[in-house]
Amino acid sequence: MESDVGLMASNPAPDRDKKTNGNASIYPLSASLTLRVINYLNAFRLFIGILLTAAFLFGLLVVPGFQAPKLLTTVFLITYVISGLGLLYMTRSQRLECFALARLALLADTLFLSLFYVLFGGGQSGLGVLLVFICASAAILLPLRMALFIASLATIVIIGEAFSKTVAEEVQTENLVSAGFYGITNFLTAILIHLLAFWARDYRLIAERQQRHLIRLEQINELIIRRMRGGVLAVDQAGTIQMMNESAWFLLGNPSTSDRVLEQISPELSDAMNRWQEDPAKDTMPLTLNASQAQVVPKFVMLPGGQGVRVLIFLEDNDVVAQRALELSNSTLAKLSSSIAHEIRNPLAASSHAAQLLQESATLDEADHRLVQIITGQSKRMNDIVENILQLSRREKSRPDLIDLGPWLADLADEFTSSMPGRDLEVARELGTAPSLAMFDRGQLHQALWKLMENAVHHGEMEDEKTVITLRLARNRGAGYCVISVENPGPGIPDRHIEHIFEPFYTTHRQGSGLGLYIAKQLCEANQAELTVDSTPNWKTRFHIRLALSAETTPELDEAEST
């Protein structure tokens, strides 16, 4: 299970802006945000147009001394509403690029609202506030020069209307002072709002860069956690697993990706966490996870906060020290065995050659011929043991290669079947058709699977029956790896033997050397893969090689759960 874990997020807005307008950098907002503000202005324009039209028709906008023809004013108001609908249509159909559409819309608003400001009595109508709003909108959407141009138009209209009234009607100059304040407000609003818009854009760009940086750090942290040998789980307050790395997934018995409740996946680990929450000062004791029979020492860390992840659980393998000691002893044993094998090989070859020469003698009777066959067979067995020991001691470093496992396993099954022409043998295949790319040394994977299949044949043979072994490839969606299984029917492996079968020289077969499974496990570990076994008495035994899938594998392929 993994957070599936994502791809690095990117911000496509700057590229879109460059395609939209070559001088997009002089506009305060990006193309996407400009289009969003234009949509708000469309709604505002329709609302104001309908409101002014209704107010005029009901006589709420007619001031004393109103001289304009009512029919002509109504036509202007309806035209403003229709222009709002037209701009809305142009925005939705994207007939113009967003910056050109912003210029057109704000110029239309300035002209219409200036006309209404004059028709409905100037400063007495209170429509000057709408002109200030248009100047602020222009400062948000347009370059400073265009915003100041619109502010200039609005200021000329306001001051011109007040000056004409002062001259024509000989009213007091208070209207001129009020108009001047409106003009100053238009210019100050345009300049300040434009600066704020640019600052907001800069902060937004900084925030986007920080977001991309944080996403990269999150991906790096997730990769580190995923590759840790120790298990790591993140659990929320309700006991739901929010994150789990591969090691923890394996220690918990390979649960399904849909299972996220800790109590259902591992009741013993959930109980240990509950006991720790009751008394955090108490040391946690080692426990055995029933699903995988792994002995671990859980460590719990409480995180602050009321939501999200509350507890981090670290699962430390209690057998790590013992495993390292075992690896050291195995390495020493391999060197010693190699030296002995070299000394045995020469006299063994001489004995085998002498037995072959003796077998060709025409004077041998049947009893002596049988004895020679025994010598030849046992010499071959001893030679196989020597070869395994030498192979173990001179094992080369892994050279991983990208393998499409499906076709490769099919070829391996054909090769293995053809290598045993005298046996009634069938290698059944359940490989699927979806590509499964993995990094593994081809020679070492071939060697490991060959030994597993040989083991399956030896232990799966039934008297007077066809030997059938199954080669299966299962891919877990979202988990990031696949499982190659070799299955054979038969008596199974008793519980008292199953924990020892990967130890060197441990065998339950009278003709076995006890090195095949050990070498297979070593080869898998050299390629960062894991070899495990499960067995059902009187039914079948299955060996599983779990290895990571390459990033080139398509993540949408069908899930195949290993059983």
C-alpha positions in Angstrom: 0.0 0.0 0.0 1.2 3.4 -0.8 0.0 6.7 -1.2 0.3 5.9 -4.3 2.6 6.9 -4.1 2.1 10.9 -7.1 3.4 13.0 -9.8 5.1 16.3 -9.2 2.6 19.1 -9.5 3.3 22.0 -11.9 1.7 25.3 -12.6 0.6 25.6 -16.2 -0.6 29.2 -15.9 2.6 31.0 -17.0 2.7 28.9 -20.2 -0.9 29.6 -20.9 -0.3 33.3 -20.4 2.5 33.3 -22.9 0.3 31.6 -25.5 -2.5 34.0 -24.7 -0.7 37.3 -25.0 2.9 38.1 -25.8 2.9 40.9 -23.2 1.1 39.0 -20.4 3.8 40.1 -17.9 2.5 43.7 -18.0 -0.9 42.5 -16.8 -1.4 42.1 -13.0 -3.2 38.8 -13.2 -2.6 35.6 -15.1 -4.9 34.6 -17.9 -6.9 32.2 -15.8 -7.4 34.7 -13.0 -8.3 37.4 -15.5 -10.9 35.3 -17.0 -12.3 34.5 -13.6 -12.6 38.2 -12.7 -14.2 38.9 -16.0 -16.9 36.4 -15.1 -17.5 38.3 -11.9 -17.7 41.6 -13.8 -20.2 40.0 -16.2 -22.5 39.1 -13.3 -22.0 42.6 -11.8 -22.8 44.3 -15.2 -26.0 42.4 -15.7 -27.1 43.1 -12.2 -26.4 46.8 -12.4 -28.0 47.1 -15.9 -31.2 45.4 -14.8 -31.3 47.4 -11.6 -30.8 50.8 -13.3 -33.4 49.9 -16.0 -36.0 48.9 -13.4 -35.3 51.9 -11.2 -35.7 54.3 -14.1 -38.9 52.7 -15.4 -40.4 53.0 -11.8 -39.2 56.6 -11.6 -36.6 56.1 -8.9 -33.7 57.6 -10.9 -35.5 60.7 -12.3 -34.2 63.8 -10.5 -35.7 67.2 -10.6 -34.8 68.9 -13.9 -34.4 65.7 -15.8 -34.5 66.7 -19.5 -33.4 63.6 -21.4 -36.1 61.9 -23.5 -37.4 58.9 -21.6 -37.6 56.7 -24.6 -33.9 57.4 -25.6 -32.8 56.8 -22.0 -34.7 53.5 -21.9 -33.0 52.4 -25.2 -29.6 53.3 -23.6 -30.3 51.2 -20.5 -31.6 48.2 -22.5 -28.5 48.5 -24.8 -26.3 48.3 -21.7 -28.1 45.1 -20.6 -27.8 43.6 -24.1 -24.1 44.5 -24.2 -23.7 42.7 -20.9 -25.3 39.6 -22.4 -23.0 39.9 -25.4 -19.9 40.1 -23.3 -21.1 37.1 -21.3 -21.5 35.1 -24.5 -18.1 36.2 -25.7 -16.5 35.1 -22.4 -18.1 31.7 -22.4 -17.4 31.1 -26.1 -13.9 32.6 -25.8 -14.3 34.6 -29.0 -11.5 36.9 -27.8 -8.5 36.3 -25.7 -9.0 37.2 -22.1 -6.9 40.5 -22.0 -8.6 41.9 -25.1 -12.0 40.9 -23.6 -11.1 42.8 -20.4 -10.2 45.9 -22.3 -13.4 45.8 -24.3 -15.6 45.2 -21.3 -14.1 48.0 -19.1 -14.2 50.6 -21.9 -17.9 49.7 -22.5 -18.6 50.0 -18.8 -16.9 53.4 -18.6 -18.7 54.8 -21.6 -22.2 53.6 -20.6 -21.8 54.5 -16.9 -20.4 57.9 -17.8 -23.5 58.4 -20.0 -25.9 57.4 -17.2 -24.0 59.6 -14.8 -24.7 62.6 -17.0 -28.3 61.7 -17.9 -29.4 61.1 -14.3 -28.1 64.3 -12.7 -24.4 63.8 -12.1 -23.3 63.9 -8.5 -26.9 63.9 -7.3 -27.5 60.5 -8.8 -24.8 58.8 -6.8 -23.6 56.9 -9.9 -20.1 58.3 -9.4 -19.4 55.3 -7.1 -19.9 53.0 -10.0 -17.2 54.8 -12.0 -14.8 54.5 -9.0 -15.6 50.8 -9.0 -14.8 50.5 -12.8 -11.5 52.3 -12.2 -10.6 49.8 -9.5 -11.6 46.9 -11.8 -9.4 48.3 -14.6 -6.5 48.6 -12.1 -6.9 44.9 -11.3 -7.2 43.6 -14.9 -5.3 46.0 -17.1 -1.8 47.6 -17.3 -1.3 50.8 -15.4 -1.5 53.0 -18.5 -4.8 51.6 -19.6 -6.2 51.8 -16.0 -5.1 55.5 -15.8 -6.7 56.2 -19.2 -10.1 54.8 -17.9 -9.7 56.8 -14.7 -9.0 59.9 -16.8 -12.2 59.3 -18.9 -14.3 58.9 -15.8 -12.7 62.0 -14.1 -13.3 64.1 -17.3 -16.9 63.1 -17.3 -17.4 63.9 -13.6 -15.6 67.2 -13.6 -17.1 68.2 -17.0 -20.6 67.6 -15.8 -20.0 69.6 -12.6 -18.4 72.5 -14.5 -21.2 72.7 -17.1 -23.8 72.9 -14.3 -21.8 75.5 -12.5 -21.5 77.7 -15.7 -25.0 77.1 -17.1 -27.1 77.1 -13.9 -24.8 79.4 -11.9 -24.8 77.0 -8.9 -22.3 77.1 -6.2 -18.8 75.6 -6.7 -19.4 72.9 -4.2 -20.2 70.5 -7.1 -16.8 71.2 -8.6 -15.0 70.4 -5.3 -17.0 67.2 -5.0 -16.2 66.3 -8.6 -12.5 67.0 -7.9 -12.6 64.6 -5.0 -14.2 62.0 -7.2 -11.4 62.5 -9.8 -8.6 62.2 -7.2 -10.3 59.1 -5.9 -10.4 57.5 -9.3 -6.7 58.1 -9.9 -5.6 57.0 -6.4 -7.8 53.9 -6.6 -6.4 52.9 -9.9 -2.7 53.3 -8.7 -3.1 51.7 -5.3 -5.3 48.8 -6.6 -2.9 48.2 -9.4 0.1 48.0 -7.0 -1.9 45.6 -4.7 -2.8 43.4 -7.7 0.9 43.1 -8.7 1.9 42.4 -5.2 -0.8 39.7 -5.0 0.5 38.2 -8.2 4.1 38.1 -6.9 3.0 36.5 -3.6 1.0 34.0 -5.6 4.0 33.1 -7.7 6.1 32.7 -4.6 3.4 30.5 -3.1 3.3 28.4 -6.2 7.1 28.0 -6.2 7.0 27.0 -2.5 4.2 24.6 -3.2 6.2 22.9 -6.0 9.2 22.8 -3.6 7.1 21.2 -0.8 5.7 18.7 -3.3 9.2 17.7 -4.3 10.2 17.4 -0.6 7.1 15.3 0.1 7.9 13.0 -2.8 11.5 12.6 -1.6 10.3 11.9 2.0 7.8 9.4 0.6 10.5 7.6 -1.4 12.8 7.5 1.6 10.0 6.1 3.8 9.0 3.6 1.2 12.5 2.2 0.8 13.2 2.0 4.5 13.9 -1.6 5.7 11.9 -0.9 8.9 8.1 -0.7 8.7 6.4 2.7 9.0 2.7 3.4 9.5 0.8 6.6 9.9 -2.6 6.2 11.8 -5.3 8.8 12.4 -7.4 9.2 15.5 -10.0 6.7 14.3 -7.4 4.0 13.8 -7.4 4.3 10.0 -4.0 3.8 8.2 -3.2 6.9 6.2 0.2 5.8 5.0 2.2 2.5 5.0 5.5 1.7 3.4 6.4 -1.6 1.7 8.2 -3.1 4.7 5.2 -2.5 6.9 2.9 -3.9 4.3 4.9 -7.1 4.1 5.2 -7.4 7.9 1.4 -7.1 8.2 0.8 -10.0 5.8 0.3 -8.2 2.5 -3.2 -6.8 3.2 -5.4 -5.6 0.4 -5.0 -2.0 -0.6 -8.7 -1.4 0.2 -8.1 -2.5 3.9 -7.1 0.5 6.0 -8.5 -0.1 9.4 -5.6 -1.2 11.7 -7.8 -3.2 14.0 -8.9 -5.4 11.1 -5.5 -5.8 9.5 -3.5 -6.5 12.7 -5.6 -6.7 15.9 -2.4 -7.4 18.0 -0.7 -4.2 16.8 -3.9 -2.2 17.4 -4.1 -3.6 20.9 -0.4 -2.6 21.5 -1.1 0.9 20.3 -4.2 1.2 22.6 -2.1 0.0 25.6 0.6 2.6 24.7 -2.0 5.4 24.5 -3.2 4.5 28.0 0.4 4.6 29.4 2.9 6.1 27.0 5.7 5.8 29.5 5.5 2.0 29.6 7.9 0.2 27.4 6.4 -1.7 24.5 7.2 -5.4 24.4 8.0 -7.4 21.2 5.0 -9.0 19.6 4.3 -11.5 16.8 2.2 -10.3 13.9 -0.1 -13.3 13.1 -0.5 -12.4 9.5 3.2 -12.8 8.7 4.5 -14.5 11.8 7.1 -11.7 12.0 8.4 -10.7 15.4 8.6 -7.0 15.7 9.2 -4.3 18.4 6.7 -1.5 17.8 7.6 2.1 18.6 4.8 4.7 18.8 5.1 8.4 18.3 2.2 10.8 19.0 1.9 13.8 16.7 0.2 17.0 17.7 -3.0 18.3 16.1 -6.7 17.4 16.2 -7.0 16.2 12.6 -5.1 13.9 10.2 -2.3 11.7 11.3 -2.1 11.2 15.1 0.3 8.3 15.6 3.4 7.1 13.8 4.2 3.4 14.2 7.7 2.1 13.6 8.0 -1.6 13.3 11.5 -2.8 14.1 12.3 -6.4 13.1 13.3 -8.2 16.3 15.4 -10.7 14.2 17.6 -8.1 12.5 20.6 -8.7 14.8 20.2 -12.4 14.5 19.8 -12.1 10.8 23.1 -10.2 10.5 24.9 -12.7 12.6 23.5 -15.4 10.4 24.6 -13.7 7.2 28.1 -13.3 8.7 28.3 -17.0 9.6 26.8 -18.0 6.2 29.5 -15.9 4.5 32.3 -17.6 6.5 30.7 -21.0 5.9 30.5 -20.3 2.1 34.2 -19.5 2.0 35.1 -22.6 4.0 32.8 -24.8 1.9 34.3 -23.4 -1.3 37.8 -24.5 -0.2 36.5 -28.0 0.7 34.6 -28.2 -2.6 37.8 -27.5 -4.6 39.6 -30.3 -2.8 36.8 -32.7 -3.3 36.2 -31.9 -7.0 39.4 -33.5 -8.4 39.1 -37.0 -6.7 35.4 -36.9 -7.4 36.0 -36.4 -11.1 38.5 -39.2 -11.1 36.0 -41.6 -9.4 33.3 -40.6 -11.8 35.5 -41.1 -14.8 36.6 -44.5 -13.5 33.0 -45.6 -13.0 32.2 -44.6 -16.6 35.1 -46.6 -17.9 34.1 -49.6 -15.7 30.5 -49.3 -17.0 31.7 -49.8 -20.6 33.3 -53.2 -19.7 31.7 -56.1 -21.4 32.6 -58.5 -18.6 30.4 -56.9 -15.9 27.5 -58.9 -14.6 24.1 -57.4 -13.7 24.9 -56.9 -10.0 28.2 -55.2 -10.7 26.5 -53.1 -13.4 23.9 -51.9 -10.8 26.7 -51.0 -8.3 28.4 -48.9 -11.0 25.1 -47.1 -11.7 24.9 -46.3 -8.0 28.5 -44.9 -8.0 27.7 -42.8 -11.1 24.4 -41.5 -9.6 26.0 -40.6 -6.3 29.0 -39.0 -8.0 26.6 -36.8 -10.0 24.8 -35.9 -6.8 28.0 -35.0 -5.1 29.1 -33.0 -8.1 25.8 -31.0 -8.0 26.5 -30.2 -4.3 30.0 -29.1 -5.2 28.6 -26.9 -8.0 26.1 -25.3 -5.6 28.8 -24.6 -3.1 31.1 -23.0 -5.7 28.2 -21.0 -7.1 27.4 -19.8 -3.6 31.0 -18.7 -2.9 31.6 -16.9 -6.2 28.2 -15.3 -6.6 28.7 -12.2 -8.8 27.3 -8.8 -8.0 23.7 -8.2 -9.3 23.5 -6.4 -12.6 19.8 -5.4 -12.8 18.1 -5.2 -16.2 14.6 -4.1 -17.2 12.6 -7.3 -17.9 9.0 -7.6 -19.2 8.2 -10.5 -16.9 5.2 -12.0 -18.8 7.0 -13.1 -22.0 10.2 -13.8 -20.1 8.5 -16.2 -17.8 6.7 -17.9 -20.7 10.1 -18.6 -22.3 11.5 -19.9 -19.0 8.6 -22.3 -18.6 9.2 -23.7 -22.2 12.9 -24.0 -21.5 12.3 -25.8 -18.2 9.8 -28.2 -19.7 12.1 -29.1 -22.6 15.0 -29.7 -20.2 13.2 -32.7 -18.7 12.1 -34.8 -21.7 11.8 -38.1 -19.7 9.3 -36.7 -17.2 5.5 -36.5 -17.5 5.7 -32.8 -16.6 3.4 -29.8 -17.2 4.2 -26.2 -16.3 0.9 -24.4 -16.1 1.1 -20.6 -16.6 -1.0 -17.8 -15.2 0.9 -14.8 -16.5 -1.8 -12.4 -17.7 -1.4 -10.1 -20.8 -0.6 -6.8 -19.1 3.1 -5.7 -19.3 4.9 -5.9 -15.9 8.3 -4.3 -16.1 10.8 -5.0 -13.3 14.5 -4.5 -12.6 16.3 -7.8 -11.9 19.5 -9.5 -13.0 18.2 -11.8 -15.8 20.7 -14.6 -15.0 20.1 -14.5 -11.3 16.3 -14.4 -11.7 16.6 -17.4 -14.1 18.7 -19.3 -11.6 16.4 -18.6 -8.7 13.2 -19.6 -10.5 14.9 -22.7 -12.0 15.8 -23.9 -8.5 12.3 -23.2 -7.3 10.8 -25.1 -10.2 13.2 -28.0 -9.6 12.2 -28.1 -6.0 8.6 -28.0 -7.0 9.1 -31.0 -9.3 10.9 -33.0 -6.7 8.3 -32.4 -4.0 5.3 -32.4 -6.3 5.9 -35.8 -7.9 3.0 -38.2 -7.3 3.1 -41.9 -8.2 1.5 -42.8 -11.5 0.3 -39.2 -11.9 1.3 -36.3 -14.1 3.5 -33.7 -12.3 1.9 -30.2 -12.7 3.5 -27.1 -11.3 2.1 -23.6 -11.8 4.1 -20.5 -12.7 2.0 -17.4 -11.8 2.5 -13.7 -12.1 0.4 -11.4 -10.0 0.5 -7.6 -10.1 -0.9 -5.5 -7.3 -2.4 -2.2 -8.5 -1.0 0.8 -6.6 1.3 -1.3 -4.4 4.2 -0.8 -6.7 5.4 -4.4 -7.1 4.4 -7.8 -8.4 4.7 -11.4 -7.2 6.0 -14.4 -9.1 4.8 -17.6 -7.6 5.8 -21.2 -8.2 3.2 -23.7 -6.9 3.2 -27.4 -6.7 0.6 -29.9 -5.3 1.7 -32.4 -2.8 2.0 -33.2 0.9 3.0 -29.6 1.8 5.7 -28.6 4.3 5.1 -29.4 8.0 5.2 -26.4 10.3 8.3 -27.7 12.1 10.2 -27.6 8.8 8.9 -24.5 7.1 10.9 -22.0 9.2 14.2 -23.8 8.4 13.9 -24.5 4.7 15.9 -21.4 3.7 18.8 -22.3 5.9 21.9 -23.8 4.1 22.2 -27.6 4.0 18.7 -28.0 5.5 16.7 -30.5 3.4 13.8 -32.9 3.8 14.4 -34.7 0.5 16.7 -37.7 0.6 18.4 -36.6 -2.6 18.6 -32.9 -1.8 21.7 -30.9 -0.9 19.9 -28.2 1.2 21.4 -25.4 -0.8 18.9 -24.8 -3.6 16.4 -22.7 -1.7 19.1 -21.0 0.2 20.8 -19.9 -3.0 17.5 -18.8 -4.5 16.8 -16.6 -1.4 20.3 -15.1 -1.6 19.8 -14.2 -5.3 16.5 -12.6 -4.6 17.9 -10.5 -1.7 20.8 -9.4 -4.0 18.2 -7.9 -6.3 16.1 -6.2 -3.5 13.4 -8.9 -3.9 11.9 -11.1 -1.2 11.4 -14.9 -1.3 8.7 -16.3 0.9 6.8 -19.6 1.2 3.4 -20.7 2.3 2.2 -24.3 2.5 -1.1 -26.0 3.1 -0.7 -29.6 4.4 -1.9 -32.3 2.0 -2.7 -29.8 -0.7 0.1 -27.5 -2.1 3.1 -25.4 -1.5 3.8 -22.0 -3.0 7.0 -20.0 -3.2 6.6 -16.2 -3.9 9.2 -13.8 -5.2 8.1 -10.2 -4.5 9.9 -7.5 -6.6 9.2 -3.9 -7.3 7.7 -2.8 -10.6 9.4 -0.3 -12.8 7.9 3.2 -13.0 7.4 2.6 -16.7 4.6 0.0 -15.9 1.2 1.5 -16.6 -0.6 2.1 -13.2 -4.1 1.5 -14.6 -3.6 -2.2 -15.4 -6.0 -4.7 -13.8 -5.2 -5.8 -10.3 -4.2 -9.4 -9.7 -4.0 -10.3 -6.0 -1.5 -13.0 -5.0 -3.1 -15.7 -3.0 
